[in-house]
Amino acid sequence: MSRISIFLIFLIAFTSCEKKQVSLVSEDLTTKIIKPSDMPSLTFKEKYYVAAYSDLYYQEGNDKFQCTVILSLRNVSTTDTLYFTTADYYDSNGKLLRNYLKGETLELKPLESAEYIVEKRESLGGVGANFIVEYGTTSPPKNKALIEAINIGNFSQHGFSFKSRAILINE
């Protein structure tokens, strides 16, 4: 009788748990997505590479653990609007894993920001994961976008975080 009770408890516990919905953005960004018909002509465009440390090695490089990575896009201008056309996440081999904007344009008005999240449990990126971000403006901006990745993890009882800065890709 006790084995049946234990079995039923485990069965109820495992079948009643709901899977957590994976959050890919920190907030609803649909209000910042603009229609193609509202897209102005961009005379200034830049493309950036941002390292994303979704995996890190430890103990002589034999083991890895995952980190949460937050891609942060910030418009530091008080006057210019920025238009982000690409925010893609790639693995260590350069394979596209996630296209956050899916062909749409993210409009960040002065002092606005947006974040995209690679959750800790995502294990496809590897130690060389990265983002490619493209944005533009209708005229040369007074201040360029602040683009960085915040990498957050913990090892044992120690938490840590560090950031990766964006590197301009010259093409």
Sequence and secondary structure as in RCSB ss.txt:
>XXXX:A:sequence
MSRISIFLIFLIAFTSCEKKQVSLVSEDLTTKIIKPSDMPSLTFKEKYYVAAYSDLYYQEGNDKFQCTVILSLRN
VSTTDTLYFTTADYYDSNGKLLRNYLKGETLELKPLESAEYIVEKRESLGGVGANFIVEYGTTSPPKNKALIEAI
NIGNFSQHGFSFKSRAILINE
>XXXX:A:secstr
 HHHHHHHHHHHHHHH        BSS  GGGEE GGG    SEEEEEEEE  SEEEETTTTEEEE EEEEEEE 
  SS  EEEEEEEEE TTS EEEESSTT EEEE TT EEEEEE TT  SS TT EEEEEEEESS  SS  EEEEE
EEEEETTEEEEEEEEEEE   
